[in-house]
C-alpha cells in the first residue's frame, strides 16, 4: 500500500485514505546536524533494502488524516510537557550556551515532576 490508498484507520476504525504517520514524533527525532539523514530498513515485495529518512520513521498504512490529527494533538501536549521539564533536546534549558569558558561547567536544574 502507498499513502494514497484507502484502508481502515487503526485509531478511528473509519475507512479513508491513509497518510504518513510518524511512529515517533518528528520533533523528537531530528538529526542533530542539519542535512544528516537516518538510515531505515524498508521491506518491499522485491525484498528488504535500506533507505534514508530526513526526520523520523513513519508508517503510511496506519491512520487516515483524522487519526493523524488526533495523534498530532496528543503528541503536541506531551512534547510541551517534556520540554517544560527539560527532558527533550528542544527544551529551552538545552538551547542556552552550556558554558562561558571552555573548562567551566553549567548545571541545569530540572523541575521535580511530583
TAMOZI-V592995 format. One record per backbone hydrogen bond with DSSP energy under -0.5 kcal/mol. NH is the residue of the N-H (numbers start at 0). CO is the residue of the C=O. If there is no record, write none. Layout:
# TAMOZI-V592995
nh=NH co=CO
nh=NH co=CO
This chain:
# TAMOZI-V592995
nh=4 co=1
nh=6 co=15
nh=8 co=6
nh=8 co=13
nh=9 co=61
nh=12 co=8
nh=15 co=6
nh=17 co=4
nh=18 co=62
nh=20 co=58
nh=21 co=19
nh=22 co=56
nh=23 co=56
nh=27 co=24
nh=28 co=25
nh=33 co=31
nh=35 co=32
nh=37 co=52
nh=39 co=50
nh=41 co=48
nh=43 co=41
nh=43 co=46
nh=46 co=43
nh=48 co=41
nh=50 co=39
nh=52 co=37
nh=58 co=20
nh=61 co=58
nh=62 co=18
nh=64 co=16
nh=67 co=63
nh=68 co=64
nh=69 co=65
nh=70 co=66
nh=71 co=67
nh=72 co=68
nh=73 co=69
nh=74 co=70
nh=75 co=71
nh=76 co=72
nh=77 co=73
nh=78 co=74
nh=79 co=75
nh=80 co=76
nh=81 co=77
nh=82 co=78
nh=83 co=79
nh=84 co=80
nh=85 co=82
nh=86 co=81
nh=90 co=87
nh=93 co=90
nh=94 co=90
nh=95 co=91
nh=103 co=100
nh=106 co=104
nh=108 co=106
nh=109 co=107
nh=112 co=110
